[in-house]
Amino acid sequence: MTPDQLLASITPQARNEPDSGIVKAAMYGFGRPDVIPLWTGEGNLPTPEVFSNAAIDSLRRGETFYTWQRGIPELREALARYHEAQFGRSFSFENFFVTSGGMQSIQTAIQMIAGEGDEIILPTPAWPNYAGPLRIQGSVPVEVPMEFRNGRWTLDLDRLFDAVTPRTRAIALNSPSNPIGWTATRDELVAVRNFCRKHGLWIFGDEVYSRFYYGARGETRAPSFLDICDDEERLLLANTFSKNWAMTGWRVGWLQAPRALAPEIERIIQYNTSGTPAFLQKGCVAALDLGEEFIRAQVAKARANRDLVVKLLGNQSRLRFEVPEGAFYLFFGIEGMTNSTATTLRIIDEAKVGFAPGATFGPGGEGHLRMCYLRDPAKIEDALGQFTDWLKTAQIN
Amino acid sequence: MTPDQLLASITPQARNEPDSGIVKAAMYGFGRPDVIPLWTGEGNLPTPEVFSNAAIDSLRRGETFYTWQRGIPELREALARYHEAQFGRSFSFENFFVTSGGMQSIQTAIQMIAGEGDEIILPTPAWPNYAGPLRIQGSVPVEVPMEFRNGRWTLDLDRLFDAVTPRTRAIALNSPSNPIGWTATRDELVAVRNFCRKHGLWIFGDEVYSRFYYGARGETRAPSFLDICDDEERLLLANTFSKNWAMTGWRVGWLQAPRALAPEIERIIQYNTSGTPAFLQKGCVAALDLGEEFIRAQVAKARANRDLVVKLLGNQSRLRFEVPEGAFYLFFGIEGMTNSTATTLRIIDEAKVGFAPGATFGPGGEGHLRMCYLRDPAKIEDALGQFTDWLKTAQIN
């Protein structure tokens, strides 16, 4: 059977979905030792041994059987403790559902709330992995571009709210934002919450980068829906062990949700992955209980690297960007660039540096590139030296 | 916000989906040390150390970063080798896609081929985790009950083919079958293949139990679509490391599919889980390369236990069943039983034995219970002694 016949046999959504530009860039440059990779959202350190050892001990004990679909009680309790320390209020383990990664948390959330033709409103530029799974399941991501004005990214709340139709089920908000680092203020969160309450919409939040926040007043985390919402309202928060604890390759995350929906969430987990390995969850308990020092070091490194990146690129007249308030990406515009995907591949070939193309982040993203700066600072200096050298003479379009 | 308001805010499919009876029974009896659990499809041995050690070594080496969305090349190559040894023909690594468990393989497959309102035909009794995820995504499982006649389960192929409508996208076939152990003959597989080819349908196969086959001629595996299909046709096969290699808790599986669809499958994997931990995949390579002796011991144990179970229950006048040809379940009818779910819970309380209720396996399942017999034979003797004692006097309805 020909490839075309096979392609014609799958659903139109599966067939027509575009590739992630991040994956495209990474696969283009993967395994080329001369290229400095800054394409994915991943630090350069492996998981600390003390977390891995807890998983290894569990594996050695033979904890290799089916486990709780909602997550092992020990991890759910540890998540409640971690949040109590972060937010200074009580949390119940019953609002935490362990998933096989932050991506799986997003899948579980959208399978819960969005059917065929249902809409979820999404400010962009945004990580492409919100819109993609919505399209694949026949739901509709309604993308509302943010504006880059006077050197700042701004979310126009009126425009966001105007996008609501009778088919809208949720407003999605990623703060701090991947890729732009924009971070919602408490007032903005309250406005979104009030609007969603009034119109019976879900808040679908992604606060994965909340610890990576560089507030002016020495805050240790970004403003959060958890500061202003009830545990039992229309709030779904996707989160992950990937970023804070250097566990990208573990594929463990969690969904924070009303406990009233626990049986429904459990069924969806059952049908998606049938649970997350118990022995990996033991490693995550260790991360939560023993990881604070590591997180502080990660965040300090990200902050210093942010300052380094801003210094190295700040005097480039062809570039424009906002100094990011959070997360660990620089999203920078290049004057005259209209095809970020082609430019990204060219930079891999010609400057030996791996960025991600802005176009993949949706409306408002074209014209930009994204770099991850949670890396070795010496490598960042090398990479940006190569890039700015290239930029001196490159004709870009 | 009240639980009812929250429930009203999710999709009708997510709200109305029934609980799995297997999970219901297991959760009812979980953690009661006096109950002998035979509810889930899981052996009683932990993962062999030699498989775990390969994962541990990888974790210690710090292989904790994002990895190939299609699976690490080493594992895909090992899957090709394993299949070559099983089938005596060549296989390409490009037809194997690593997933986070057999369940995730099923999700990936149905997301590829079935949209809103599309139908997949499914003989029942069947594991509930085919119909469930189809319903959740708005697709339609079309269940065609098999018949239990003269002590045998029979699949009426005419009836199966008659269920096709213009919305049909696939015929699903689980052989050897969970729960009934029925195993398709090569002729039946050829008939399904020919029908699907003629009508442009996908074959969606689950051959997870193919090694657990008790053929009369000493076969080491069941007849398979891989004996009679091309690699590049409308064939999707879900599989898992769970059963053969005692890795239920690892959540690693694979999807065998046309390589022409690799980019589309990769995108769906990206949106579901963003890949499977590389260090777990290293354990799976060890399982494939070093696991044959273990599998043979598992299958020999299952076969001996099947004979034990048949001997212990064969003289019970209130029970009826077919001696299963494959898998590791006994699916037995109880005279007069019309509520298998209530009876399952009663047996947990009164006989201290954990079965799964037949009703959860779809049309044709009510009136039956399922037991998993890949367990310690002494425990099986205890369990069935307790059950048959209970059966002597129990009023069942």
Boltz contact constraints between the chains, C-beta under 6 A:
constraints:
  - contact:
      token1: [A, 1]
      token2: [B, 232]
      max_distance: 6.0
  - contact:
      token1: [A, 1]
      token2: [B, 233]
      max_distance: 6.0
  - contact:
      token1: [A, 3]
      token2: [B, 260]
      max_distance: 6.0
  - contact:
      token1: [A, 6]
      token2: [B, 258]
      max_distance: 6.0
  - contact:
      token1: [A, 6]
      token2: [B, 260]
      max_distance: 6.0
  - contact:
      token1: [A, 6]
      token2: [B, 261]
      max_distance: 6.0
  - contact:
      token1: [A, 9]
      token2: [B, 234]
      max_distance: 6.0
  - contact:
      token1: [A, 10]
      token2: [B, 112]
      max_distance: 6.0
  - contact:
      token1: [A, 10]
      token2: [B, 113]
      max_distance: 6.0
  - contact:
      token1: [A, 11]
      token2: [B, 115]
      max_distance: 6.0
  - contact:
      token1: [A, 14]
      token2: [B, 112]
      max_distance: 6.0
  - contact:
      token1: [A, 14]
      token2: [B, 264]
      max_distance: 6.0
  - contact:
      token1: [A, 17]
      token2: [B, 267]
      max_distance: 6.0
  - contact:
      token1: [A, 40]
      token2: [B, 66]
      max_distance: 6.0
  - contact:
      token1: [A, 42]
      token2: [B, 66]
      max_distance: 6.0
  - contact:
      token1: [A, 46]
      token2: [B, 62]
      max_distance: 6.0
  - contact:
      token1: [A, 46]
      token2: [B, 64]
      max_distance: 6.0
  - contact:
      token1: [A, 47]
      token2: [B, 64]
      max_distance: 6.0
  - contact:
      token1: [A, 52]
      token2: [B, 59]
      max_distance: 6.0
  - contact:
      token1: [A, 56]
      token2: [B, 56]
      max_distance: 6.0
  - contact:
      token1: [A, 59]
      token2: [B, 52]
      max_distance: 6.0
  - contact:
      token1: [A, 62]
      token2: [B, 46]
      max_distance: 6.0
  - contact:
      token1: [A, 64]
      token2: [B, 46]
      max_distance: 6.0
  - contact:
      token1: [A, 64]
      token2: [B, 47]
      max_distance: 6.0
  - contact:
      token1: [A, 64]
      token2: [B, 249]
      max_distance: 6.0
  - contact:
      token1: [A, 65]
      token2: [B, 248]
      max_distance: 6.0
  - contact:
      token1: [A, 65]
      token2: [B, 249]
      max_distance: 6.0
  - contact:
      token1: [A, 66]
      token2: [B, 40]
      max_distance: 6.0
  - contact:
      token1: [A, 66]
      token2: [B, 42]
      max_distance: 6.0
  - contact:
      token1: [A, 66]
      token2: [B, 248]
      max_distance: 6.0
  - contact:
      token1: [A, 100]
      token2: [B, 100]
      max_distance: 6.0
  - contact:
      token1: [A, 100]
      token2: [B, 273]
      max_distance: 6.0
  - contact:
      token1: [A, 101]
      token2: [B, 273]
      max_distance: 6.0
  - contact:
      token1: [A, 101]
      token2: [B, 274]
      max_distance: 6.0
  - contact:
      token1: [A, 103]
      token2: [B, 274]
      max_distance: 6.0
  - contact:
      token1: [A, 104]
      token2: [B, 273]
      max_distance: 6.0
  - contact:
      token1: [A, 107]
      token2: [B, 272]
      max_distance: 6.0
  - contact:
      token1: [A, 112]
      token2: [B, 10]
      max_distance: 6.0
  - contact:
      token1: [A, 112]
      token2: [B, 14]
      max_distance: 6.0
  - contact:
      token1: [A, 113]
      token2: [B, 10]
      max_distance: 6.0
  - contact:
      token1: [A, 115]
      token2: [B, 11]
      max_distance: 6.0
  - contact:
      token1: [A, 116]
      token2: [B, 116]
      max_distance: 6.0
  - contact:
      token1: [A, 116]
      token2: [B, 138]
      max_distance: 6.0
  - contact:
      token1: [A, 132]
      token2: [B, 271]
      max_distance: 6.0
  - contact:
      token1: [A, 133]
      token2: [B, 271]
      max_distance: 6.0
  - contact:
      token1: [A, 138]
      token2: [B, 115]
      max_distance: 6.0
  - contact:
      token1: [A, 138]
      token2: [B, 116]
      max_distance: 6.0
  - contact:
      token1: [A, 232]
      token2: [B, 1]
      max_distance: 6.0
  - contact:
      token1: [A, 233]
      token2: [B, 1]
      max_distance: 6.0
  - contact:
      token1: [A, 234]
      token2: [B, 9]
      max_distance: 6.0
  - contact:
      token1: [A, 248]
      token2: [B, 65]
      max_distance: 6.0
  - contact:
      token1: [A, 248]
      token2: [B, 66]
      max_distance: 6.0
  - contact:
      token1: [A, 249]
      token2: [B, 64]
      max_distance: 6.0
  - contact:
      token1: [A, 249]
      token2: [B, 65]
      max_distance: 6.0
  - contact:
      token1: [A, 249]
      token2: [B, 277]
      max_distance: 6.0
  - contact:
      token1: [A, 249]
      token2: [B, 278]
      max_distance: 6.0
  - contact:
      token1: [A, 250]
      token2: [B, 277]
      max_distance: 6.0
  - contact:
      token1: [A, 251]
      token2: [B, 273]
      max_distance: 6.0
  - contact:
      token1: [A, 251]
      token2: [B, 277]
      max_distance: 6.0
  - contact:
      token1: [A, 258]
      token2: [B, 6]
      max_distance: 6.0
  - contact:
      token1: [A, 260]
      token2: [B, 3]
      max_distance: 6.0
  - contact:
      token1: [A, 260]
      token2: [B, 6]
      max_distance: 6.0
  - contact:
      token1: [A, 261]
      token2: [B, 6]
      max_distance: 6.0
  - contact:
      token1: [A, 264]
      token2: [B, 14]
      max_distance: 6.0
  - contact:
      token1: [A, 267]
      token2: [B, 17]
      max_distance: 6.0
  - contact:
      token1: [A, 271]
      token2: [B, 132]
      max_distance: 6.0
  - contact:
      token1: [A, 271]
      token2: [B, 133]
      max_distance: 6.0
  - contact:
      token1: [A, 272]
      token2: [B, 107]
      max_distance: 6.0
  - contact:
      token1: [A, 273]
      token2: [B, 100]
      max_distance: 6.0
  - contact:
      token1: [A, 273]
      token2: [B, 101]
      max_distance: 6.0
  - contact:
      token1: [A, 273]
      token2: [B, 104]
      max_distance: 6.0
  - contact:
      token1: [A, 273]
      token2: [B, 251]
      max_distance: 6.0
  - contact:
      token1: [A, 274]
      token2: [B, 101]
      max_distance: 6.0
  - contact:
      token1: [A, 274]
      token2: [B, 103]
      max_distance: 6.0
  - contact:
      token1: [A, 277]
      token2: [B, 249]
      max_distance: 6.0
  - contact:
      token1: [A, 277]
      token2: [B, 250]
      max_distance: 6.0
  - contact:
      token1: [A, 277]
      token2: [B, 251]
      max_distance: 6.0
  - contact:
      token1: [A, 278]
      token2: [B, 249]
      max_distance: 6.0
